[in-house]
Amino acid sequence: MEEEKKEVVANEVEEAKQAESKPVNSGNRRPRGDRKGPRRPDKRDAHKEQKEFEERVVYINRVSKTVKGGRRMKFTALVVIGDRKGRYGFALAKASEVPDAIKKAGEAARKNLHTIKLSKGATLSHEVIGKFGACKVYLKPAPEGTGVVAGGPVRAILELAGVQNVCSKVYGSRASINVIRATNEGLSQLKSYAEVKALRSQAE
């Protein structure tokens, strides 16, 4: 009887040692050898989620500031963003390196979004003239199939806003930031058919 008891105790001790040597599996954690663990969030998925807006660099300029020790060189970047569905934004940012300036401008543009309502045929509802400083931008709706007839800065902001058929003309200053601000001023004047009808009924 005593020998049988000793054998039982020895077996229990061995089982306890084996249990201690095995890795502990807590919660949803899988053993190290098992490769079918929970999927880690992929950085590419996060990048796709953040890619809600398309980004376009319109202008990069090198600027300098003269200080006591000499000149400090920096870069300014003008960036336009948009989702091609009526939302767009733009910003100008400065940094010591070009990529940093572009990144800062893109983040600032996301905080300064504008929305427009497009008419049938992805065009403007009526003619507008936007003014800013010495720059004047004329925008005119065009029939389907015309495309975007515009210069660099105007084309960037119209295409990213989702306008596909429009004619434009720039008068006065050709500075990129002034052209974009004048274009934004013109787009902010756009009114829908219902708004124009309401204004006419009030005037009558």
Rosetta constraint file for C-alpha pairs under 8 A:
AtomPair CA 1 CA 5 HARMONIC 6.32 0.50
AtomPair CA 2 CA 6 HARMONIC 6.26 0.50
AtomPair CA 3 CA 7 HARMONIC 6.30 0.50
AtomPair CA 4 CA 8 HARMONIC 6.31 0.50
AtomPair CA 5 CA 9 HARMONIC 6.23 0.50
AtomPair CA 6 CA 10 HARMONIC 6.12 0.50
AtomPair CA 7 CA 11 HARMONIC 6.21 0.50
AtomPair CA 8 CA 12 HARMONIC 6.28 0.50
AtomPair CA 9 CA 13 HARMONIC 6.26 0.50
AtomPair CA 10 CA 14 HARMONIC 6.32 0.50
AtomPair CA 11 CA 15 HARMONIC 6.23 0.50
AtomPair CA 12 CA 16 HARMONIC 6.19 0.50
AtomPair CA 13 CA 17 HARMONIC 6.29 0.50
AtomPair CA 14 CA 18 HARMONIC 6.25 0.50
AtomPair CA 15 CA 19 HARMONIC 6.19 0.50
AtomPair CA 16 CA 20 HARMONIC 6.30 0.50
AtomPair CA 17 CA 21 HARMONIC 6.30 0.50
AtomPair CA 18 CA 22 HARMONIC 6.49 0.50
AtomPair CA 23 CA 31 HARMONIC 7.02 0.50
AtomPair CA 24 CA 31 HARMONIC 7.97 0.50
AtomPair CA 25 CA 29 HARMONIC 5.82 0.50
AtomPair CA 25 CA 30 HARMONIC 6.20 0.50
AtomPair CA 25 CA 31 HARMONIC 6.44 0.50
AtomPair CA 26 CA 30 HARMONIC 7.98 0.50
AtomPair CA 28 CA 38 HARMONIC 7.96 0.50
AtomPair CA 29 CA 37 HARMONIC 7.22 0.50
AtomPair CA 30 CA 34 HARMONIC 6.35 0.50
AtomPair CA 30 CA 36 HARMONIC 7.80 0.50
AtomPair CA 30 CA 37 HARMONIC 5.89 0.50
AtomPair CA 41 CA 45 HARMONIC 7.37 0.50
AtomPair CA 41 CA 46 HARMONIC 7.94 0.50
AtomPair CA 42 CA 46 HARMONIC 6.81 0.50
AtomPair CA 43 CA 47 HARMONIC 6.25 0.50
AtomPair CA 44 CA 48 HARMONIC 6.22 0.50
AtomPair CA 45 CA 49 HARMONIC 6.34 0.50
AtomPair CA 46 CA 50 HARMONIC 6.34 0.50
AtomPair CA 47 CA 51 HARMONIC 6.21 0.50
AtomPair CA 48 CA 52 HARMONIC 7.65 0.50
AtomPair CA 52 CA 83 HARMONIC 6.57 0.50
AtomPair CA 53 CA 81 HARMONIC 5.89 0.50
AtomPair CA 53 CA 82 HARMONIC 5.04 0.50
AtomPair CA 53 CA 83 HARMONIC 4.71 0.50
AtomPair CA 54 CA 81 HARMONIC 5.42 0.50
AtomPair CA 54 CA 82 HARMONIC 5.40 0.50
AtomPair CA 54 CA 83 HARMONIC 5.98 0.50
AtomPair CA 54 CA 160 HARMONIC 7.05 0.50
AtomPair CA 55 CA 79 HARMONIC 6.97 0.50
AtomPair CA 55 CA 80 HARMONIC 5.97 0.50
AtomPair CA 55 CA 81 HARMONIC 4.45 0.50
AtomPair CA 55 CA 82 HARMONIC 6.84 0.50
AtomPair CA 55 CA 106 HARMONIC 7.31 0.50
AtomPair CA 56 CA 79 HARMONIC 5.75 0.50
AtomPair CA 56 CA 80 HARMONIC 5.37 0.50
AtomPair CA 56 CA 81 HARMONIC 6.24 0.50
AtomPair CA 56 CA 156 HARMONIC 7.18 0.50
AtomPair CA 57 CA 77 HARMONIC 7.15 0.50
AtomPair CA 57 CA 78 HARMONIC 6.06 0.50
AtomPair CA 57 CA 79 HARMONIC 4.56 0.50
AtomPair CA 57 CA 80 HARMONIC 6.47 0.50
AtomPair CA 57 CA 102 HARMONIC 7.40 0.50
AtomPair CA 58 CA 77 HARMONIC 7.69 0.50
AtomPair CA 58 CA 78 HARMONIC 5.54 0.50
AtomPair CA 58 CA 79 HARMONIC 5.73 0.50
AtomPair CA 58 CA 80 HARMONIC 6.98 0.50
AtomPair CA 58 CA 152 HARMONIC 7.43 0.50
AtomPair CA 58 CA 153 HARMONIC 6.26 0.50
AtomPair CA 58 CA 156 HARMONIC 7.32 0.50
AtomPair CA 58 CA 176 HARMONIC 7.63 0.50
AtomPair CA 59 CA 77 HARMONIC 5.84 0.50
AtomPair CA 59 CA 78 HARMONIC 5.13 0.50
AtomPair CA 59 CA 79 HARMONIC 7.38 0.50
AtomPair CA 59 CA 176 HARMONIC 7.06 0.50
AtomPair CA 60 CA 75 HARMONIC 6.87 0.50
AtomPair CA 60 CA 76 HARMONIC 5.64 0.50
AtomPair CA 60 CA 77 HARMONIC 4.55 0.50
AtomPair CA 60 CA 78 HARMONIC 6.42 0.50
AtomPair CA 60 CA 98 HARMONIC 7.88 0.50
AtomPair CA 61 CA 75 HARMONIC 5.64 0.50
AtomPair CA 61 CA 76 HARMONIC 5.23 0.50
AtomPair CA 61 CA 77 HARMONIC 6.63 0.50
AtomPair CA 62 CA 73 HARMONIC 7.05 0.50
AtomPair CA 62 CA 74 HARMONIC 5.88 0.50
AtomPair CA 62 CA 75 HARMONIC 4.48 0.50
AtomPair CA 62 CA 76 HARMONIC 6.36 0.50
AtomPair CA 63 CA 73 HARMONIC 5.91 0.50
AtomPair CA 63 CA 74 HARMONIC 5.34 0.50
AtomPair CA 63 CA 75 HARMONIC 5.81 0.50
AtomPair CA 63 CA 76 HARMONIC 7.14 0.50
AtomPair CA 64 CA 71 HARMONIC 6.08 0.50
AtomPair CA 64 CA 72 HARMONIC 5.33 0.50
AtomPair CA 64 CA 73 HARMONIC 4.40 0.50
AtomPair CA 64 CA 74 HARMONIC 5.96 0.50
AtomPair CA 65 CA 71 HARMONIC 5.45 0.50
AtomPair CA 65 CA 72 HARMONIC 5.08 0.50
AtomPair CA 65 CA 73 HARMONIC 6.62 0.50
AtomPair CA 66 CA 70 HARMONIC 5.72 0.50
AtomPair CA 66 CA 71 HARMONIC 4.37 0.50
AtomPair CA 66 CA 72 HARMONIC 6.32 0.50
AtomPair CA 67 CA 71 HARMONIC 5.94 0.50
AtomPair CA 67 CA 72 HARMONIC 7.23 0.50
AtomPair CA 73 CA 96 HARMONIC 6.88 0.50
AtomPair CA 74 CA 94 HARMONIC 6.79 0.50
AtomPair CA 74 CA 95 HARMONIC 5.66 0.50
AtomPair CA 74 CA 96 HARMONIC 4.47 0.50
AtomPair CA 74 CA 97 HARMONIC 6.83 0.50
AtomPair CA 75 CA 94 HARMONIC 5.57 0.50
AtomPair CA 75 CA 95 HARMONIC 5.56 0.50
AtomPair CA 75 CA 96 HARMONIC 5.95 0.50
AtomPair CA 75 CA 97 HARMONIC 6.31 0.50
AtomPair CA 75 CA 98 HARMONIC 5.93 0.50
AtomPair CA 75 CA 101 HARMONIC 6.64 0.50
AtomPair CA 76 CA 92 HARMONIC 6.81 0.50
AtomPair CA 76 CA 93 HARMONIC 5.51 0.50
AtomPair CA 76 CA 94 HARMONIC 4.27 0.50
AtomPair CA 76 CA 95 HARMONIC 6.58 0.50
AtomPair CA 76 CA 98 HARMONIC 7.54 0.50
AtomPair CA 76 CA 101 HARMONIC 6.11 0.50
AtomPair CA 77 CA 92 HARMONIC 5.67 0.50
AtomPair CA 77 CA 93 HARMONIC 5.53 0.50
AtomPair CA 77 CA 94 HARMONIC 6.44 0.50
AtomPair CA 77 CA 98 HARMONIC 7.35 0.50
AtomPair CA 77 CA 101 HARMONIC 5.60 0.50
AtomPair CA 77 CA 102 HARMONIC 5.54 0.50
AtomPair CA 77 CA 105 HARMONIC 6.60 0.50
AtomPair CA 78 CA 90 HARMONIC 7.34 0.50
AtomPair CA 78 CA 91 HARMONIC 5.92 0.50
AtomPair CA 78 CA 92 HARMONIC 4.52 0.50
AtomPair CA 78 CA 93 HARMONIC 6.75 0.50
AtomPair CA 78 CA 102 HARMONIC 7.45 0.50
AtomPair CA 78 CA 105 HARMONIC 6.64 0.50
AtomPair CA 78 CA 177 HARMONIC 7.30 0.50
AtomPair CA 79 CA 90 HARMONIC 5.65 0.50
AtomPair CA 79 CA 91 HARMONIC 5.72 0.50
AtomPair CA 79 CA 92 HARMONIC 6.55 0.50
AtomPair CA 79 CA 102 HARMONIC 6.79 0.50
AtomPair CA 79 CA 105 HARMONIC 5.83 0.50
AtomPair CA 79 CA 106 HARMONIC 6.11 0.50
AtomPair CA 79 CA 109 HARMONIC 7.38 0.50
AtomPair CA 80 CA 88 HARMONIC 7.32 0.50
AtomPair CA 80 CA 89 HARMONIC 5.80 0.50
AtomPair CA 80 CA 90 HARMONIC 4.32 0.50
AtomPair CA 80 CA 91 HARMONIC 6.79 0.50
AtomPair CA 80 CA 106 HARMONIC 7.47 0.50
AtomPair CA 80 CA 109 HARMONIC 7.01 0.50
AtomPair CA 80 CA 156 HARMONIC 6.96 0.50
AtomPair CA 80 CA 157 HARMONIC 6.36 0.50
AtomPair CA 80 CA 160 HARMONIC 7.76 0.50
AtomPair CA 81 CA 88 HARMONIC 5.53 0.50
AtomPair CA 81 CA 89 HARMONIC 5.28 0.50
AtomPair CA 81 CA 90 HARMONIC 6.19 0.50
AtomPair CA 81 CA 106 HARMONIC 7.21 0.50
AtomPair CA 81 CA 109 HARMONIC 6.79 0.50
AtomPair CA 81 CA 110 HARMONIC 7.57 0.50
AtomPair CA 81 CA 157 HARMONIC 7.69 0.50
AtomPair CA 81 CA 160 HARMONIC 6.41 0.50
AtomPair CA 82 CA 86 HARMONIC 7.74 0.50
AtomPair CA 82 CA 87 HARMONIC 5.57 0.50
AtomPair CA 82 CA 88 HARMONIC 4.01 0.50
AtomPair CA 82 CA 89 HARMONIC 6.32 0.50
AtomPair CA 82 CA 157 HARMONIC 7.74 0.50
AtomPair CA 82 CA 160 HARMONIC 4.46 0.50
AtomPair CA 82 CA 161 HARMONIC 5.39 0.50
AtomPair CA 82 CA 162 HARMONIC 7.87 0.50
AtomPair CA 83 CA 87 HARMONIC 5.85 0.50
AtomPair CA 83 CA 88 HARMONIC 6.68 0.50
AtomPair CA 83 CA 160 HARMONIC 6.15 0.50
AtomPair CA 83 CA 161 HARMONIC 6.51 0.50
AtomPair CA 83 CA 162 HARMONIC 7.29 0.50
AtomPair CA 84 CA 88 HARMONIC 7.82 0.50
AtomPair CA 84 CA 159 HARMONIC 6.77 0.50
AtomPair CA 84 CA 160 HARMONIC 4.83 0.50
AtomPair CA 84 CA 161 HARMONIC 4.72 0.50
AtomPair CA 84 CA 162 HARMONIC 3.71 0.50
AtomPair CA 84 CA 163 HARMONIC 7.49 0.50
AtomPair CA 85 CA 161 HARMONIC 6.20 0.50
AtomPair CA 85 CA 162 HARMONIC 5.11 0.50
AtomPair CA 86 CA 115 HARMONIC 5.44 0.50
AtomPair CA 86 CA 116 HARMONIC 5.03 0.50
AtomPair CA 86 CA 117 HARMONIC 6.09 0.50
AtomPair CA 86 CA 118 HARMONIC 6.84 0.50
AtomPair CA 86 CA 161 HARMONIC 4.87 0.50
AtomPair CA 86 CA 162 HARMONIC 5.57 0.50
AtomPair CA 86 CA 163 HARMONIC 7.91 0.50
AtomPair CA 87 CA 113 HARMONIC 6.64 0.50
AtomPair CA 87 CA 114 HARMONIC 5.63 0.50
AtomPair CA 87 CA 115 HARMONIC 4.51 0.50
AtomPair CA 87 CA 116 HARMONIC 6.57 0.50
AtomPair CA 87 CA 160 HARMONIC 7.92 0.50
AtomPair CA 87 CA 161 HARMONIC 5.46 0.50
AtomPair CA 87 CA 162 HARMONIC 7.86 0.50
AtomPair CA 88 CA 113 HARMONIC 5.58 0.50
AtomPair CA 88 CA 114 HARMONIC 5.42 0.50
AtomPair CA 88 CA 115 HARMONIC 6.55 0.50
AtomPair CA 88 CA 157 HARMONIC 7.21 0.50
AtomPair CA 88 CA 160 HARMONIC 6.49 0.50
AtomPair CA 88 CA 161 HARMONIC 5.18 0.50
AtomPair CA 89 CA 109 HARMONIC 5.01 0.50
AtomPair CA 89 CA 110 HARMONIC 6.43 0.50
AtomPair CA 89 CA 112 HARMONIC 5.75 0.50
AtomPair CA 89 CA 113 HARMONIC 4.52 0.50
AtomPair CA 89 CA 114 HARMONIC 5.93 0.50
AtomPair CA 90 CA 105 HARMONIC 7.73 0.50
AtomPair CA 90 CA 106 HARMONIC 7.70 0.50
AtomPair CA 90 CA 108 HARMONIC 7.73 0.50
AtomPair CA 90 CA 109 HARMONIC 4.65 0.50
AtomPair CA 90 CA 110 HARMONIC 7.90 0.50
AtomPair CA 90 CA 112 HARMONIC 7.11 0.50
AtomPair CA 90 CA 113 HARMONIC 7.69 0.50
AtomPair CA 91 CA 105 HARMONIC 5.26 0.50
AtomPair CA 91 CA 106 HARMONIC 7.01 0.50
AtomPair CA 91 CA 108 HARMONIC 5.88 0.50
AtomPair CA 91 CA 109 HARMONIC 4.84 0.50
AtomPair CA 91 CA 112 HARMONIC 7.83 0.50
AtomPair CA 92 CA 105 HARMONIC 5.41 0.50
AtomPair CA 92 CA 108 HARMONIC 7.94 0.50
AtomPair CA 92 CA 177 HARMONIC 7.97 0.50
AtomPair CA 93 CA 101 HARMONIC 5.57 0.50
AtomPair CA 93 CA 102 HARMONIC 7.18 0.50
AtomPair CA 93 CA 104 HARMONIC 5.89 0.50
AtomPair CA 93 CA 105 HARMONIC 4.71 0.50
AtomPair CA 93 CA 108 HARMONIC 7.86 0.50
AtomPair CA 94 CA 101 HARMONIC 5.08 0.50
AtomPair CA 94 CA 104 HARMONIC 7.58 0.50
AtomPair CA 94 CA 105 HARMONIC 7.83 0.50
AtomPair CA 95 CA 100 HARMONIC 5.90 0.50
AtomPair CA 95 CA 101 HARMONIC 4.69 0.50
AtomPair CA 96 CA 100 HARMONIC 7.32 0.50
AtomPair CA 96 CA 101 HARMONIC 7.39 0.50
AtomPair CA 97 CA 101 HARMONIC 6.30 0.50
AtomPair CA 98 CA 102 HARMONIC 6.26 0.50
AtomPair CA 99 CA 103 HARMONIC 6.14 0.50
AtomPair CA 100 CA 104 HARMONIC 6.10 0.50
AtomPair CA 101 CA 105 HARMONIC 6.11 0.50
AtomPair CA 102 CA 106 HARMONIC 6.14 0.50
AtomPair CA 103 CA 107 HARMONIC 6.30 0.50
AtomPair CA 104 CA 108 HARMONIC 6.18 0.50
AtomPair CA 105 CA 109 HARMONIC 6.06 0.50
AtomPair CA 106 CA 110 HARMONIC 6.39 0.50
AtomPair CA 107 CA 111 HARMONIC 6.76 0.50
AtomPair CA 108 CA 112 HARMONIC 6.64 0.50
AtomPair CA 109 CA 113 HARMONIC 6.66 0.50
AtomPair CA 116 CA 161 HARMONIC 7.78 0.50
AtomPair CA 116 CA 187 HARMONIC 7.05 0.50
AtomPair CA 116 CA 188 HARMONIC 7.35 0.50
AtomPair CA 116 CA 190 HARMONIC 7.46 0.50
AtomPair CA 117 CA 192 HARMONIC 7.15 0.50
AtomPair CA 118 CA 122 HARMONIC 5.61 0.50
AtomPair CA 118 CA 123 HARMONIC 5.78 0.50
AtomPair CA 118 CA 124 HARMONIC 5.75 0.50
AtomPair CA 118 CA 125 HARMONIC 6.83 0.50
AtomPair CA 118 CA 162 HARMONIC 7.87 0.50
AtomPair CA 118 CA 163 HARMONIC 7.16 0.50
AtomPair CA 119 CA 123 HARMONIC 5.39 0.50
AtomPair CA 119 CA 124 HARMONIC 5.67 0.50
AtomPair CA 119 CA 125 HARMONIC 5.35 0.50
AtomPair CA 121 CA 143 HARMONIC 7.22 0.50
AtomPair CA 121 CA 144 HARMONIC 5.55 0.50
AtomPair CA 121 CA 164 HARMONIC 7.72 0.50
AtomPair CA 121 CA 165 HARMONIC 7.30 0.50
AtomPair CA 122 CA 144 HARMONIC 7.83 0.50
AtomPair CA 122 CA 162 HARMONIC 6.94 0.50
AtomPair CA 122 CA 163 HARMONIC 5.30 0.50
AtomPair CA 122 CA 164 HARMONIC 5.37 0.50
AtomPair CA 122 CA 165 HARMONIC 6.32 0.50
AtomPair CA 123 CA 141 HARMONIC 5.65 0.50
AtomPair CA 123 CA 142 HARMONIC 6.63 0.50
AtomPair CA 123 CA 143 HARMONIC 7.82 0.50
AtomPair CA 123 CA 163 HARMONIC 5.36 0.50
AtomPair CA 123 CA 164 HARMONIC 6.11 0.50
AtomPair CA 123 CA 165 HARMONIC 5.09 0.50
AtomPair CA 123 CA 166 HARMONIC 6.07 0.50
AtomPair CA 124 CA 140 HARMONIC 7.20 0.50
AtomPair CA 124 CA 141 HARMONIC 4.98 0.50
AtomPair CA 124 CA 142 HARMONIC 7.90 0.50
AtomPair CA 124 CA 163 HARMONIC 7.33 0.50
AtomPair CA 124 CA 166 HARMONIC 7.13 0.50
AtomPair CA 124 CA 190 HARMONIC 7.63 0.50
AtomPair CA 125 CA 141 HARMONIC 6.76 0.50
AtomPair CA 125 CA 190 HARMONIC 6.94 0.50
AtomPair CA 125 CA 191 HARMONIC 7.05 0.50
AtomPair CA 125 CA 192 HARMONIC 6.56 0.50
AtomPair CA 125 CA 193 HARMONIC 7.51 0.50
AtomPair CA 126 CA 140 HARMONIC 6.73 0.50
AtomPair CA 126 CA 141 HARMONIC 6.15 0.50
AtomPair CA 126 CA 190 HARMONIC 7.11 0.50
AtomPair CA 126 CA 191 HARMONIC 7.90 0.50
AtomPair CA 127 CA 138 HARMONIC 7.63 0.50
AtomPair CA 127 CA 139 HARMONIC 5.73 0.50
AtomPair CA 127 CA 140 HARMONIC 4.60 0.50
AtomPair CA 127 CA 141 HARMONIC 6.35 0.50
AtomPair CA 128 CA 138 HARMONIC 6.11 0.50
AtomPair CA 128 CA 139 HARMONIC 5.40 0.50
AtomPair CA 128 CA 140 HARMONIC 6.76 0.50
AtomPair CA 128 CA 186 HARMONIC 5.60 0.50
AtomPair CA 128 CA 187 HARMONIC 7.43 0.50
AtomPair CA 128 CA 189 HARMONIC 6.96 0.50
AtomPair CA 128 CA 190 HARMONIC 7.16 0.50
AtomPair CA 129 CA 136 HARMONIC 6.86 0.50
AtomPair CA 129 CA 137 HARMONIC 5.61 0.50
AtomPair CA 129 CA 138 HARMONIC 4.54 0.50
AtomPair CA 129 CA 139 HARMONIC 6.25 0.50
AtomPair CA 129 CA 186 HARMONIC 5.34 0.50
AtomPair CA 130 CA 136 HARMONIC 5.72 0.50
AtomPair CA 130 CA 137 HARMONIC 5.11 0.50
AtomPair CA 130 CA 138 HARMONIC 6.51 0.50
AtomPair CA 130 CA 182 HARMONIC 4.79 0.50
AtomPair CA 130 CA 183 HARMONIC 5.60 0.50
AtomPair CA 130 CA 184 HARMONIC 7.21 0.50
AtomPair CA 130 CA 185 HARMONIC 4.94 0.50
AtomPair CA 130 CA 186 HARMONIC 3.71 0.50
AtomPair CA 130 CA 187 HARMONIC 7.46 0.50
AtomPair CA 131 CA 135 HARMONIC 5.85 0.50
AtomPair CA 131 CA 136 HARMONIC 4.54 0.50
AtomPair CA 131 CA 137 HARMONIC 6.46 0.50
AtomPair CA 131 CA 181 HARMONIC 7.97 0.50
AtomPair CA 131 CA 182 HARMONIC 4.73 0.50
AtomPair CA 131 CA 183 HARMONIC 7.66 0.50
AtomPair CA 131 CA 185 HARMONIC 6.50 0.50
AtomPair CA 131 CA 186 HARMONIC 7.15 0.50
AtomPair CA 132 CA 136 HARMONIC 6.54 0.50
AtomPair CA 132 CA 178 HARMONIC 6.28 0.50
AtomPair CA 132 CA 179 HARMONIC 7.70 0.50
AtomPair CA 132 CA 181 HARMONIC 6.30 0.50
AtomPair CA 132 CA 182 HARMONIC 4.74 0.50
AtomPair CA 132 CA 185 HARMONIC 7.45 0.50
AtomPair CA 133 CA 178 HARMONIC 7.14 0.50
AtomPair CA 134 CA 172 HARMONIC 5.68 0.50
AtomPair CA 134 CA 173 HARMONIC 5.37 0.50
AtomPair CA 135 CA 170 HARMONIC 7.27 0.50
AtomPair CA 135 CA 171 HARMONIC 5.96 0.50
AtomPair CA 135 CA 172 HARMONIC 4.78 0.50
AtomPair CA 135 CA 173 HARMONIC 4.56 0.50
AtomPair CA 135 CA 174 HARMONIC 6.97 0.50
AtomPair CA 135 CA 178 HARMONIC 6.28 0.50
AtomPair CA 135 CA 179 HARMONIC 6.29 0.50
AtomPair CA 135 CA 182 HARMONIC 6.54 0.50
AtomPair CA 136 CA 170 HARMONIC 5.88 0.50
AtomPair CA 136 CA 171 HARMONIC 5.00 0.50
AtomPair CA 136 CA 172 HARMONIC 6.21 0.50
AtomPair CA 136 CA 173 HARMONIC 7.64 0.50
AtomPair CA 136 CA 179 HARMONIC 7.53 0.50
AtomPair CA 136 CA 182 HARMONIC 6.23 0.50
AtomPair CA 137 CA 168 HARMONIC 7.00 0.50
AtomPair CA 137 CA 169 HARMONIC 5.81 0.50
AtomPair CA 137 CA 170 HARMONIC 4.59 0.50
AtomPair CA 137 CA 171 HARMONIC 6.23 0.50
AtomPair CA 137 CA 179 HARMONIC 7.07 0.50
AtomPair CA 137 CA 182 HARMONIC 6.03 0.50
AtomPair CA 137 CA 183 HARMONIC 5.96 0.50
AtomPair CA 137 CA 186 HARMONIC 7.35 0.50
AtomPair CA 138 CA 168 HARMONIC 5.36 0.50
AtomPair CA 138 CA 169 HARMONIC 5.15 0.50
AtomPair CA 138 CA 170 HARMONIC 6.40 0.50
AtomPair CA 138 CA 186 HARMONIC 7.82 0.50
AtomPair CA 139 CA 166 HARMONIC 6.98 0.50
AtomPair CA 139 CA 167 HARMONIC 5.91 0.50
AtomPair CA 139 CA 168 HARMONIC 4.55 0.50
AtomPair CA 139 CA 169 HARMONIC 6.87 0.50
AtomPair CA 139 CA 186 HARMONIC 7.52 0.50
AtomPair CA 140 CA 166 HARMONIC 5.84 0.50
AtomPair CA 140 CA 167 HARMONIC 5.15 0.50
AtomPair CA 140 CA 168 HARMONIC 6.16 0.50
AtomPair CA 141 CA 165 HARMONIC 6.74 0.50
AtomPair CA 141 CA 166 HARMONIC 4.80 0.50
AtomPair CA 141 CA 167 HARMONIC 6.38 0.50
AtomPair CA 142 CA 146 HARMONIC 6.32 0.50
AtomPair CA 142 CA 165 HARMONIC 5.28 0.50
AtomPair CA 142 CA 166 HARMONIC 4.77 0.50
AtomPair CA 142 CA 167 HARMONIC 6.33 0.50
AtomPair CA 143 CA 165 HARMONIC 6.46 0.50
AtomPair CA 143 CA 166 HARMONIC 7.90 0.50
AtomPair CA 144 CA 165 HARMONIC 6.03 0.50
AtomPair CA 145 CA 165 HARMONIC 6.74 0.50
AtomPair CA 146 CA 165 HARMONIC 5.36 0.50
AtomPair CA 146 CA 166 HARMONIC 7.09 0.50
AtomPair CA 147 CA 164 HARMONIC 5.41 0.50
AtomPair CA 147 CA 165 HARMONIC 4.36 0.50
AtomPair CA 147 CA 166 HARMONIC 6.38 0.50
AtomPair CA 148 CA 155 HARMONIC 6.65 0.50
AtomPair CA 148 CA 158 HARMONIC 7.72 0.50
AtomPair CA 148 CA 159 HARMONIC 7.41 0.50
AtomPair CA 148 CA 163 HARMONIC 7.51 0.50
AtomPair CA 148 CA 164 HARMONIC 5.76 0.50
AtomPair CA 148 CA 165 HARMONIC 5.21 0.50
AtomPair CA 148 CA 166 HARMONIC 5.10 0.50
AtomPair CA 148 CA 167 HARMONIC 6.36 0.50
AtomPair CA 149 CA 155 HARMONIC 7.53 0.50
AtomPair CA 149 CA 165 HARMONIC 7.78 0.50
AtomPair CA 149 CA 166 HARMONIC 6.11 0.50
AtomPair CA 149 CA 167 HARMONIC 4.78 0.50
AtomPair CA 149 CA 168 HARMONIC 6.17 0.50
AtomPair CA 150 CA 154 HARMONIC 5.87 0.50
AtomPair CA 150 CA 155 HARMONIC 5.11 0.50
AtomPair CA 150 CA 166 HARMONIC 7.96 0.50
AtomPair CA 150 CA 167 HARMONIC 6.40 0.50
AtomPair CA 150 CA 168 HARMONIC 5.34 0.50
AtomPair CA 150 CA 169 HARMONIC 6.95 0.50
AtomPair CA 151 CA 155 HARMONIC 5.52 0.50
AtomPair CA 152 CA 156 HARMONIC 6.17 0.50
AtomPair CA 153 CA 157 HARMONIC 6.52 0.50
AtomPair CA 153 CA 176 HARMONIC 6.00 0.50
AtomPair CA 153 CA 179 HARMONIC 6.60 0.50
AtomPair CA 153 CA 180 HARMONIC 5.99 0.50
AtomPair CA 154 CA 158 HARMONIC 6.14 0.50
AtomPair CA 154 CA 168 HARMONIC 7.98 0.50
AtomPair CA 154 CA 179 HARMONIC 6.86 0.50
AtomPair CA 154 CA 180 HARMONIC 6.23 0.50
AtomPair CA 154 CA 183 HARMONIC 6.56 0.50
AtomPair CA 155 CA 159 HARMONIC 5.87 0.50
AtomPair CA 156 CA 160 HARMONIC 6.16 0.50
AtomPair CA 157 CA 161 HARMONIC 6.04 0.50
AtomPair CA 157 CA 180 HARMONIC 7.18 0.50
AtomPair CA 157 CA 183 HARMONIC 7.90 0.50
AtomPair CA 158 CA 162 HARMONIC 6.40 0.50
AtomPair CA 158 CA 163 HARMONIC 5.33 0.50
AtomPair CA 158 CA 164 HARMONIC 7.75 0.50
AtomPair CA 159 CA 163 HARMONIC 5.42 0.50
AtomPair CA 159 CA 164 HARMONIC 6.50 0.50
AtomPair CA 170 CA 174 HARMONIC 7.55 0.50
AtomPair CA 170 CA 179 HARMONIC 7.56 0.50
AtomPair CA 173 CA 178 HARMONIC 7.18 0.50
AtomPair CA 173 CA 179 HARMONIC 7.44 0.50
AtomPair CA 174 CA 178 HARMONIC 7.18 0.50
AtomPair CA 174 CA 179 HARMONIC 6.33 0.50
AtomPair CA 175 CA 179 HARMONIC 6.14 0.50
AtomPair CA 176 CA 180 HARMONIC 6.23 0.50
AtomPair CA 177 CA 181 HARMONIC 6.13 0.50
AtomPair CA 178 CA 182 HARMONIC 6.03 0.50
AtomPair CA 179 CA 183 HARMONIC 6.10 0.50
AtomPair CA 180 CA 184 HARMONIC 6.09 0.50
AtomPair CA 181 CA 185 HARMONIC 6.13 0.50
AtomPair CA 182 CA 186 HARMONIC 6.29 0.50
AtomPair CA 183 CA 187 HARMONIC 6.22 0.50
AtomPair CA 184 CA 188 HARMONIC 6.12 0.50
AtomPair CA 185 CA 189 HARMONIC 6.74 0.50
AtomPair CA 186 CA 190 HARMONIC 7.17 0.50
AtomPair CA 191 CA 195 HARMONIC 5.97 0.50
AtomPair CA 191 CA 196 HARMONIC 6.45 0.50
AtomPair CA 192 CA 196 HARMONIC 6.37 0.50
AtomPair CA 193 CA 197 HARMONIC 6.17 0.50
AtomPair CA 194 CA 198 HARMONIC 6.17 0.50
AtomPair CA 195 CA 199 HARMONIC 6.23 0.50
AtomPair CA 196 CA 200 HARMONIC 6.21 0.50
AtomPair CA 197 CA 201 HARMONIC 6.21 0.50
AtomPair CA 198 CA 202 HARMONIC 6.29 0.50
AtomPair CA 199 CA 203 HARMONIC 6.27 0.50
AtomPair CA 200 CA 204 HARMONIC 6.27 0.50
